[in-house]
Amino acid sequence: MTHCLIAHSLIQPIDSNMKLSPIAQNPLEWIALKAGLVPTPLAYSHFGFMMSKFLLEAVDKSVFEAIGHKRVSAEDICKTCNLNKKAVTGLLGVLATMGLVNHTHGLFFLTRKSKKWILKDSPDSLYWLMMFDNRVCIKWMDHTGTFLESGKGLQYHETFSDEEWFYYQKAMEAAAAATSKEAVRKIPVPANAATMLDIGGSHGLYSVALCKKYPNLSSTILDLPPAVEKAATILEKFNMGSRIKHQPGNILSYDLGKATYDVIFMASVAHHLTEEENKQVAKKVYDALKPGGVFTIVEVLRSDVIKSNGDMLSALGNFFFALSSTSGIWSLHEIKQWQKEAGFIAYKKSTFLTIPGYAAITGRKE
């Protein structure tokens, strides 16, 4: 009974601290949870990985695309996707418990959240991020035990195949689609700013959003050569002409010049660098900025306090990026310290609604 109960009440909502938790769906389950009768760790260990993999495979096998904006039968889905009816019917039952699929009179149709976040043609779609998770990221999980023994991350940027670079760039584009819209309100661009450097922003969404808001602004996107190669077609579709251009290069070795830029922006890059490398970047950026220029670092912030019912997104991000890349995520204090040591004056901190815990920390050069 307990096994069935936790499966039934498993991980439904996400609270303000981004913590996935078992939720009772009737008074009996609520009593069982409060009384400690339910083995809640199974929500994460046993059922959590099932839910993730089943959803990712549904996306990968085009189940959501086969339903689209229509009402279709299981047979229709199987015919479109070349899948087995028994297996697909079982999968649709799982997706229904997640609130992603509805069923009536033998027909299946997508819920609003599926249409918004999963369908490939939605402007808010995370389709490519899920494809990247299923075809690339999930393999990294097999290295968790080795990482715990050695502390050495996978440094995935150094090992990607051409296909993995493609999925990575499409995933980063999907992840930035919502945050880039917020970024234009979070980044303090100096008056009459004309030149911007976008570090690690290969897909170009942040540069596009800022250049659209500020007509006099042009941006150079500095990123690793394989990233630039795979992201070129993403940037082309925005038709920004010469106002946004790619520059292949590594921020650790590329010469940024002196007093060249009004704005330098770096989103989701610091967690791929060590503390010393981030300090090195902050100093190079300071020298490359004109007086009055700003340097904005955008990252999910790590909490310095380990506690029960803490911010799960922060904790997961810290461990995941240490496993898959280099260092894990950083605290607000650490990021501000890099900027301070480089010579910046603390200027502004803004948080994002689209990703709780995501923040823009801006320093200004006098």
NORBEL-V499653 format. One record per helix or strand. SS is the DSSP state (alpha for helix, beta for strand). FROM is the first residue (numbers start at 1). LEN is the number of residues. Records with the same first field share a line. If there is no record, write none. Layout:
SS=FROM-LEN ; FROM-LEN
//
This chain:
alpha=2-7 ; 27-8 ; 41-5 ; 47-14 ; 63-5 ; 74-8 ; 85-13 ; 112-6 ; 127-24 ; 156-3 ; 162-25 ; 205-9 ; 225-12 ; 241-3 ; 270-3 ; 275-14 ; 312-13 ; 332-11
beta=14-1 ; 20-1 ; 72-1 ; 101-4 ; 107-4 ; 195-5 ; 218-6 ; 244-5 ; 261-7 ; 289-12 ; 345-7 ; 358-7
//
